[in-house]
Amino acid sequence: MNHFDYLKSINITKDDIMVDDISEKSYSSYMVNRGLSYFNDTVAIANEMNFRHTTPARMQYDFIRQMVRKRKRFSKWYKSEKIEDLEAVKEYYGYSNQRAREVLGLLSKENLKYIHNKIQKGGKTKTYK
């Protein structure tokens, strides 16, 4: 079982899917709380469970399943974007994310084109514009 199964059980079906020790160990309270934190009506419950992260998984799951009202909740999960120029600067200079962001503003298009051509590893040629 993954965290989407638990979120579906909490939000929509209200069925108890934590039936054995294996399913209890697969419960990720962090991911379930993250999924609930996107909505106004469940953010307080997710925050409360974050404060009580040492509570056993079964108790957390039962509490959340009983507290959250049955409703369809869908949201896009936020992921960090990968900027192609940022990755190239990181690889060429060996910088961290923060340092590469600082340097990226100082580089011209010609500099970036040169860096992209230098770090090109082969295979299909990808021309940088």
OpenMM code with the backbone's topology and positions (N, CA, C; nanometers):
from openmm import Vec3, app, unit

residues = "MET ASN HIS PHE ASP TYR LEU LYS SER ILE ASN ILE THR LYS ASP ASP ILE MET VAL ASP ASP ILE SER GLU LYS SER TYR SER SER TYR MET VAL ASN ARG GLY LEU SER TYR PHE ASN ASP THR VAL ALA ILE ALA ASN GLU MET ASN PHE ARG HIS THR THR PRO ALA ARG MET GLN TYR ASP PHE ILE ARG GLN MET VAL ARG LYS ARG LYS ARG PHE SER LYS TRP TYR LYS SER GLU LYS ILE GLU ASP LEU GLU ALA VAL LYS GLU TYR TYR GLY TYR SER ASN GLN ARG ALA ARG GLU VAL LEU GLY LEU LEU SER LYS GLU ASN LEU LYS TYR ILE HIS ASN LYS ILE GLN LYS GLY GLY LYS THR LYS THR TYR LYS".split()
positions = [
    Vec3(0.0845, -0.1185, 0.0000),
    Vec3(0.0000, 0.0000, 0.0000),
    Vec3(0.0884, 0.1240, 0.0000),
    Vec3(0.0425, 0.2247, -0.0687),
    Vec3(0.1159, 0.3497, -0.0672),
    Vec3(0.0316, 0.4579, 0.0006),
    Vec3(0.0896, 0.5764, 0.0121),
    Vec3(0.0210, 0.6823, 0.0860),
    Vec3(-0.1057, 0.7298, 0.0152),
    Vec3(-0.1143, 0.7120, -0.1175),
    Vec3(-0.2369, 0.7509, -0.1875),
    Vec3(-0.3536, 0.6600, -0.1489),
    Vec3(-0.3252, 0.5331, -0.1225),
    Vec3(-0.4308, 0.4427, -0.0753),
    Vec3(-0.4834, 0.4870, 0.0608),
    Vec3(-0.3914, 0.5266, 0.1483),
    Vec3(-0.4333, 0.5735, 0.2807),
    Vec3(-0.5118, 0.7038, 0.2703),
    Vec3(-0.4682, 0.7950, 0.1826),
    Vec3(-0.5419, 0.9197, 0.1658),
    Vec3(-0.6817, 0.8952, 0.1094),
    Vec3(-0.6944, 0.8010, 0.0172),
    Vec3(-0.8264, 0.7669, -0.0367),
    Vec3(-0.9149, 0.7093, 0.0734),
    Vec3(-0.8556, 0.6257, 0.1583),
    Vec3(-0.9303, 0.5673, 0.2689),
    Vec3(-0.9740, 0.6737, 0.3694),
    Vec3(-0.8895, 0.7702, 0.3939),
    Vec3(-0.9205, 0.8766, 0.4904),
    Vec3(-1.0240, 0.9724, 0.4333),
    Vec3(-1.0062, 1.0131, 0.3089),
    Vec3(-1.0908, 1.1175, 0.2504),
    Vec3(-1.2211, 1.0668, 0.1904),
    Vec3(-1.2178, 0.9554, 0.1213),
    Vec3(-1.3329, 0.9163, 0.0401),
    Vec3(-1.4078, 0.7952, 0.0955),
    Vec3(-1.3379, 0.6818, 0.1111),
    Vec3(-1.4100, 0.5578, 0.1415),
    Vec3(-1.4357, 0.5362, 0.2900),
    Vec3(-1.3478, 0.5821, 0.3747),
    Vec3(-1.3551, 0.5625, 0.5201),
    Vec3(-1.3416, 0.4152, 0.5600),
    Vec3(-1.2919, 0.3310, 0.4693),
    Vec3(-1.2676, 0.1901, 0.5004),
    Vec3(-1.1361, 0.1757, 0.5761),
    Vec3(-1.1312, 0.0793, 0.6665),
    Vec3(-1.0090, 0.0527, 0.7416),
    Vec3(-0.9209, -0.0404, 0.6583),
    Vec3(-0.8145, 0.0128, 0.5998),
    Vec3(-0.7270, -0.0680, 0.5145),
    Vec3(-0.6008, -0.1116, 0.5863),
    Vec3(-0.5836, -0.0708, 0.7098),
    Vec3(-0.4675, -0.1127, 0.7872),
    Vec3(-0.5060, -0.2410, 0.8616),
    Vec3(-0.4900, -0.3544, 0.7928),
    Vec3(-0.5411, -0.4802, 0.8456),
    Vec3(-0.4346, -0.5685, 0.9105),
    Vec3(-0.3082, -0.5454, 0.8814),
    Vec3(-0.2040, -0.6296, 0.9390),
    Vec3(-0.0781, -0.5465, 0.9662),
    Vec3(0.0253, -0.6131, 1.0172),
    Vec3(0.1492, -0.5434, 1.0515),
    Vec3(0.2203, -0.4876, 0.9289),
    Vec3(0.2091, -0.5552, 0.8174),
    Vec3(0.2762, -0.5086, 0.6951),
    Vec3(0.2155, -0.3774, 0.6478),
    Vec3(0.0844, -0.3688, 0.6489),
    Vec3(0.0203, -0.2445, 0.6066),
    Vec3(0.0442, -0.1333, 0.7088),
    Vec3(0.0606, -0.1706, 0.8351),
    Vec3(0.0899, -0.0699, 0.9370),
    Vec3(0.2307, -0.0140, 0.9182),
    Vec3(0.3244, -0.0984, 0.8793),
    Vec3(0.4609, -0.0522, 0.8571),
    Vec3(0.4729, 0.0295, 0.7290),
    Vec3(0.3836, 0.0078, 0.6331),
    Vec3(0.3897, 0.0838, 0.5083),
    Vec3(0.3247, 0.2219, 0.5222),
    Vec3(0.2598, 0.2498, 0.6336),
    Vec3(0.1954, 0.3788, 0.6570),
    Vec3(0.3017, 0.4852, 0.6810),
    Vec3(0.3022, 0.5884, 0.5993),
    Vec3(0.3961, 0.6990, 0.6137),
    Vec3(0.3190, 0.8207, 0.6634),
    Vec3(0.3335, 0.8501, 0.7912),
    Vec3(0.2583, 0.9618, 0.8484),
    Vec3(0.2994, 1.0939, 0.7845),
    Vec3(0.4254, 1.1070, 0.7473),
    Vec3(0.4715, 1.2299, 0.6837),
    Vec3(0.3965, 1.2540, 0.5526),
    Vec3(0.3888, 1.1510, 0.4686),
    Vec3(0.3245, 1.1671, 0.3383),
    Vec3(0.1730, 1.1873, 0.3508),
    Vec3(0.1113, 1.1200, 0.4451),
    Vec3(-0.0329, 1.1376, 0.4659),
    Vec3(-0.0605, 1.2786, 0.5176),
    Vec3(0.0193, 1.3249, 0.6120),
    Vec3(0.0016, 1.4604, 0.6641),
    Vec3(0.0282, 1.5650, 0.5565),
    Vec3(0.1252, 1.5372, 0.4718),
    Vec3(0.1540, 1.6289, 0.3619),
    Vec3(0.0345, 1.6357, 0.2664),
    Vec3(-0.0250, 1.5215, 0.2371),
    Vec3(-0.1413, 1.5185, 0.1488),
    Vec3(-0.2610, 1.5909, 0.2073),
    Vec3(-0.2757, 1.5861, 0.3383),
    Vec3(-0.3878, 1.6543, 0.4039),
    Vec3(-0.3616, 1.8031, 0.4243),
    Vec3(-0.2360, 1.8436, 0.4212),
    Vec3(-0.2028, 1.9829, 0.4513),
    Vec3(-0.2378, 2.0791, 0.3385),
    Vec3(-0.2783, 2.0301, 0.2221),
    Vec3(-0.3125, 2.1173, 0.1099),
    Vec3(-0.4529, 2.1770, 0.1201),
    Vec3(-0.5324, 2.1341, 0.2170),
    Vec3(-0.6718, 2.1752, 0.2240),
    Vec3(-0.7011, 2.2472, 0.3549),
    Vec3(-0.7861, 2.3488, 0.3474),
    Vec3(-0.8180, 2.4308, 0.4642),
    Vec3(-0.8829, 2.3509, 0.5765),
    Vec3(-0.9668, 2.2556, 0.5427),
    Vec3(-1.0401, 2.1842, 0.6460),
    Vec3(-0.9588, 2.0712, 0.7100),
    Vec3(-0.8442, 2.0335, 0.6547),
    Vec3(-0.7649, 1.9248, 0.7125),
    Vec3(-0.6256, 1.9670, 0.7559),
    Vec3(-0.5877, 2.0908, 0.7315),
    Vec3(-0.4519, 2.1337, 0.7648),
    Vec3(-0.4284, 2.1322, 0.9161),
    Vec3(-0.5282, 2.1657, 0.9952),
    Vec3(-0.5120, 2.1661, 1.1407),
    Vec3(-0.4934, 2.0240, 1.1942),
    Vec3(-0.5626, 1.9288, 1.1364),
    Vec3(-0.5491, 1.7890, 1.1796),
    Vec3(-0.4115, 1.7365, 1.1419),
    Vec3(-0.3643, 1.7694, 1.0227),
    Vec3(-0.2306, 1.7271, 0.9801),
    Vec3(-0.1238, 1.7890, 1.0690),
    Vec3(-0.1422, 1.9149, 1.1052),
    Vec3(-0.0463, 1.9816, 1.1926),
    Vec3(-0.0452, 1.9184, 1.3318),
    Vec3(-0.1610, 1.8817, 1.3798),
    Vec3(-0.1710, 1.8167, 1.5110),
    Vec3(-0.0968, 1.6831, 1.5099),
    Vec3(-0.1096, 1.6091, 1.4018),
    Vec3(-0.0381, 1.4812, 1.3909),
    Vec3(0.1123, 1.5025, 1.3760),
    Vec3(0.1534, 1.6138, 1.3156),
    Vec3(0.2957, 1.6443, 1.3072),
    Vec3(0.3547, 1.6702, 1.4451),
    Vec3(0.2769, 1.7330, 1.5324),
    Vec3(0.3229, 1.7545, 1.6698),
    Vec3(0.3349, 1.6228, 1.7453),
    Vec3(0.2520, 1.5271, 1.7118),
    Vec3(0.2502, 1.3980, 1.7813),
    Vec3(0.3034, 1.2868, 1.6904),
    Vec3(0.4195, 1.3107, 1.6336),
    Vec3(0.4773, 1.2163, 1.5382),
    Vec3(0.5233, 1.0860, 1.6015),
    Vec3(0.5365, 1.0829, 1.7331),
    Vec3(0.5799, 0.9594, 1.8000),
    Vec3(0.4633, 0.8655, 1.8293),
    Vec3(0.3419, 0.9099, 1.8036),
    Vec3(0.2247, 0.8257, 1.8232),
    Vec3(0.2314, 0.7080, 1.7257),
    Vec3(0.1941, 0.5881, 1.7681),
    Vec3(0.1971, 0.4730, 1.6769),
    Vec3(0.1132, 0.4968, 1.5514),
    Vec3(0.1557, 0.4357, 1.4424),
    Vec3(0.0925, 0.4568, 1.3114),
    Vec3(-0.0556, 0.4215, 1.3137),
    Vec3(-0.0906, 0.3129, 1.3814),
    Vec3(-0.2306, 0.2707, 1.3870),
    Vec3(-0.3177, 0.3768, 1.4531),
    Vec3(-0.2680, 0.4345, 1.5616),
    Vec3(-0.3449, 0.5367, 1.6324),
    Vec3(-0.3588, 0.6634, 1.5482),
    Vec3(-0.2512, 0.7015, 1.4778),
    Vec3(-0.2574, 0.8198, 1.3917),
    Vec3(-0.3597, 0.7997, 1.2801),
    Vec3(-0.3519, 0.6844, 1.2172),
    Vec3(-0.4432, 0.6546, 1.1065),
    Vec3(-0.5885, 0.6549, 1.1533),
    Vec3(-0.6164, 0.5900, 1.2655),
    Vec3(-0.7537, 0.5863, 1.3173),
    Vec3(-0.8036, 0.7254, 1.3536),
    Vec3(-0.7182, 0.8052, 1.4172),
    Vec3(-0.7567, 0.9411, 1.4563),
    Vec3(-0.7906, 1.0248, 1.3329),
    Vec3(-0.7029, 1.0223, 1.2351),
    Vec3(-0.7243, 1.1033, 1.1152),
    Vec3(-0.8478, 1.0549, 1.0396),
    Vec3(-0.8640, 0.9233, 1.0284),
    Vec3(-0.9783, 0.8679, 0.9553),
    Vec3(-1.1105, 0.9090, 1.0202),
    Vec3(-1.1127, 0.9170, 1.1528),
    Vec3(-1.2360, 0.9549, 1.2223),
    Vec3(-1.2591, 1.1061, 1.2221),
    Vec3(-1.1531, 1.1854, 1.2207),
    Vec3(-1.1664, 1.3306, 1.2305),
    Vec3(-1.1990, 1.3989, 1.0975),
    Vec3(-1.1488, 1.3444, 0.9894),
    Vec3(-1.1661, 1.4088, 0.8595),
    Vec3(-1.3025, 1.3723, 0.8022),
    Vec3(-1.3748, 1.4740, 0.7574),
    Vec3(-1.5050, 1.4506, 0.6958),
    Vec3(-1.4874, 1.3903, 0.5575),
    Vec3(-1.5830, 1.3100, 0.5189),
    Vec3(-1.5799, 1.2428, 0.3898),
    Vec3(-1.6011, 1.3459, 0.2793),
    Vec3(-1.4994, 1.3587, 0.1927),
    Vec3(-1.5059, 1.4539, 0.0828),
    Vec3(-1.3960, 1.4226, -0.0175),
    Vec3(-1.4234, 1.4454, -0.1429),
    Vec3(-1.3191, 1.4246, -0.2438),
    Vec3(-1.2228, 1.5423, -0.2381),
    Vec3(-1.0975, 1.5107, -0.2173),
    Vec3(-0.9929, 1.6132, -0.2112),
    Vec3(-0.8826, 1.5731, -0.3078),
    Vec3(-0.8614, 1.6555, -0.4076),
    Vec3(-0.7558, 1.6290, -0.5038),
    Vec3(-0.6718, 1.7545, -0.5176),
    Vec3(-0.5433, 1.7371, -0.5192),
    Vec3(-0.4536, 1.8503, -0.5398),
    Vec3(-0.3289, 1.8026, -0.6124),
    Vec3(-0.2619, 1.8950, -0.6736),
    Vec3(-0.1368, 1.8642, -0.7404),
    Vec3(-0.0275, 1.8688, -0.6355),
    Vec3(0.0542, 1.7644, -0.6305),
    Vec3(0.1636, 1.7599, -0.5347),
    Vec3(0.2765, 1.8478, -0.5853),
    Vec3(0.3236, 1.9365, -0.4999),
    Vec3(0.4279, 2.0291, -0.5389),
    Vec3(0.5628, 1.9586, -0.5437),
    Vec3(0.6349, 1.9849, -0.6508),
    Vec3(0.7696, 1.9312, -0.6679),
    Vec3(0.8593, 2.0463, -0.7083),
    Vec3(0.9836, 2.0371, -0.6699),
    Vec3(1.0758, 2.1422, -0.7078),
    Vec3(1.1078, 2.1317, -0.8563),
    Vec3(1.1196, 2.2461, -0.9196),
    Vec3(1.1493, 2.2498, -1.0618),
    Vec3(1.2985, 2.2353, -1.0841),
    Vec3(1.3345, 2.1694, -1.1918),
    Vec3(1.4740, 2.1605, -1.2303),
    Vec3(1.4957, 2.2564, -1.3459),
    Vec3(1.5796, 2.3532, -1.3235),
    Vec3(1.6119, 2.4493, -1.4266),
    Vec3(1.7375, 2.3994, -1.4975),
    Vec3(1.7282, 2.3887, -1.6283),
    Vec3(1.8373, 2.3310, -1.7064),
    Vec3(1.9659, 2.4120, -1.6910),
    Vec3(1.9543, 2.5439, -1.6929),
    Vec3(2.0735, 2.6278, -1.6778),
    Vec3(2.1343, 2.6128, -1.5386),
    Vec3(2.0495, 2.6017, -1.4371),
    Vec3(2.0980, 2.5857, -1.3008),
    Vec3(2.1752, 2.4551, -1.2853),
    Vec3(2.1221, 2.3486, -1.3430),
    Vec3(2.1906, 2.2189, -1.3360),
    Vec3(2.3245, 2.2239, -1.4087),
    Vec3(2.3292, 2.2952, -1.5210),
    Vec3(2.4543, 2.3066, -1.5960),
    Vec3(2.5596, 2.3836, -1.5162),
    Vec3(2.5197, 2.4923, -1.4534),
    Vec3(2.6139, 2.5717, -1.3720),
    Vec3(2.6621, 2.4899, -1.2530),
    Vec3(2.5711, 2.4141, -1.1906),
    Vec3(2.6113, 2.3294, -1.0779),
    Vec3(2.7151, 2.2266, -1.1197),
    Vec3(2.6927, 2.1649, -1.2341),
    Vec3(2.7849, 2.0611, -1.2796),
    Vec3(2.9186, 2.1207, -1.3239),
    Vec3(2.9157, 2.2321, -1.3956),
    Vec3(3.0381, 2.2908, -1.4501),
    Vec3(3.1289, 2.3449, -1.3393),
    Vec3(3.0708, 2.4187, -1.2457),
    Vec3(3.1506, 2.4801, -1.1399),
    Vec3(3.1565, 2.3975, -1.0117),
    Vec3(3.0666, 2.3000, -0.9967),
    Vec3(3.0622, 2.2217, -0.8733),
    Vec3(2.9986, 2.2976, -0.7582),
    Vec3(2.9050, 2.3863, -0.7901),
    Vec3(2.8397, 2.4689, -0.6898),
    Vec3(2.7171, 2.3996, -0.6301),
    Vec3(2.6753, 2.4505, -0.5140),
    Vec3(2.5498, 2.4056, -0.4535),
    Vec3(2.4343, 2.4780, -0.5219),
    Vec3(2.3102, 2.4408, -0.4877),
    Vec3(2.1923, 2.5051, -0.5471),
    Vec3(2.1912, 2.6550, -0.5213),
    Vec3(2.2172, 2.6930, -0.3975),
    Vec3(2.2111, 2.8343, -0.3610),
    Vec3(2.3180, 2.9144, -0.4338),
    Vec3(2.4383, 2.8634, -0.4353),
    Vec3(2.5480, 2.9336, -0.5012),
    Vec3(2.5246, 2.9416, -0.6521),
    Vec3(2.4731, 2.8343, -0.7123),
    Vec3(2.4462, 2.8345, -0.8556),
    Vec3(2.3377, 2.9353, -0.8906),
    Vec3(2.2371, 2.9533, -0.8058),
    Vec3(2.1333, 3.0540, -0.8308),
    Vec3(2.1929, 3.1944, -0.8285),
    Vec3(2.2864, 3.2171, -0.7357),
    Vec3(2.3515, 3.3480, -0.7278),
    Vec3(2.4328, 3.3762, -0.8538),
    Vec3(2.5060, 3.2773, -0.9017),
    Vec3(2.5928, 3.2940, -1.0173),
    Vec3(2.5122, 3.3015, -1.1463),
    Vec3(2.3976, 3.2331, -1.1520),
    Vec3(2.3173, 3.2276, -1.2735),
    Vec3(2.2762, 3.3664, -1.3213),
    Vec3(2.2492, 3.4559, -1.2290),
    Vec3(2.2118, 3.5919, -1.2663),
    Vec3(2.3258, 3.6718, -1.3257),
    Vec3(2.4486, 3.6300, -1.3033),
    Vec3(2.5654, 3.7021, -1.3530),
    Vec3(2.6116, 3.6554, -1.4908),
    Vec3(2.5648, 3.5406, -1.5344),
    Vec3(2.6115, 3.4829, -1.6598),
    Vec3(2.5266, 3.5299, -1.7783),
    Vec3(2.5944, 3.5542, -1.8896),
    Vec3(2.5240, 3.5947, -2.0115),
    Vec3(2.4803, 3.4697, -2.0884),
    Vec3(2.4032, 3.4917, -2.1942),
    Vec3(2.3591, 3.3788, -2.2767),
    Vec3(2.4770, 3.3096, -2.3430),
    Vec3(2.5771, 3.3872, -2.3796),
    Vec3(2.6965, 3.3288, -2.4415),
    Vec3(2.7709, 3.2403, -2.3418),
    Vec3(2.7803, 3.2873, -2.2167),
    Vec3(2.8456, 3.2072, -2.1127),
    Vec3(2.7709, 3.0761, -2.0900),
    Vec3(2.6376, 3.0843, -2.0844),
    Vec3(2.5568, 2.9648, -2.0624),
    Vec3(2.5681, 2.8671, -2.1798),
    Vec3(2.5730, 2.9211, -2.3004),
    Vec3(2.5897, 2.8364, -2.4183),
    Vec3(2.7240, 2.7638, -2.4132),
    Vec3(2.8287, 2.8351, -2.3737),
    Vec3(2.9618, 2.7754, -2.3610),
    Vec3(2.9614, 2.6644, -2.2552),
    Vec3(2.8972, 2.6896, -2.1408),
    Vec3(2.8909, 2.5904, -2.0322),
    Vec3(2.8153, 2.4663, -2.0772),
    Vec3(2.7017, 2.4858, -2.1434),
    Vec3(2.6232, 2.3716, -2.1922),
    Vec3(2.7035, 2.2880, -2.2915),
    Vec3(2.7776, 2.3540, -2.3796),
    Vec3(2.8583, 2.2802, -2.4767),
    Vec3(2.9726, 2.2057, -2.4085),
    Vec3(3.0289, 2.2605, -2.3033),
    Vec3(3.1400, 2.1969, -2.2327),
    Vec3(3.0954, 2.0739, -2.1530),
    Vec3(2.9761, 2.0769, -2.0972),
    Vec3(2.9328, 1.9643, -2.0135),
    Vec3(2.8575, 1.8588, -2.0921),
    Vec3(2.8422, 1.8803, -2.2235),
    Vec3(2.7714, 1.7835, -2.3065),
    Vec3(2.8477, 1.6512, -2.3052),
    Vec3(2.7775, 1.5431, -2.2764),
    Vec3(2.8417, 1.4138, -2.2559),
    Vec3(2.8365, 1.3222, -2.3776),
    Vec3(2.7683, 1.3596, -2.4806),
    Vec3(2.7613, 1.2757, -2.5997),
    Vec3(2.6218, 1.2202, -2.6196),
    Vec3(2.6105, 1.1211, -2.7036),
    Vec3(2.4787, 1.0680, -2.7359),
    Vec3(2.4134, 1.1557, -2.8394),
    Vec3(2.2850, 1.1695, -2.8308),
    Vec3(2.2160, 1.2586, -2.9234),
    Vec3(2.2599, 1.4011, -2.8943),
    Vec3(2.2934, 1.4713, -2.9977),
    Vec3(2.3386, 1.6093, -2.9780),
    Vec3(2.2183, 1.6978, -2.9490),
    Vec3(2.2310, 1.7675, -2.8404),
    Vec3(2.1270, 1.8588, -2.7982),
    Vec3(2.1849, 1.9995, -2.8081),
    Vec3(2.1371, 2.0767, -2.8999),
    Vec3(2.1925, 2.2109, -2.9175),
    Vec3(2.1238, 2.3056, -2.8207),
    Vec3(2.2044, 2.3870, -2.7602),
    Vec3(2.1530, 2.4874, -2.6666),
    Vec3(2.1316, 2.6171, -2.7420),
    Vec3(2.0151, 2.6769, -2.7243),
    Vec3(1.9844, 2.8021, -2.7960),
    Vec3(2.0055, 2.9204, -2.7063),
] * unit.nanometer
topology = app.Topology()
chain = topology.addChain("A")
for resn in residues:
    res = topology.addResidue(resn, chain)
    for name in ("N", "CA", "C"):
        topology.addAtom(name, app.Element.getBySymbol(name[0]), res)
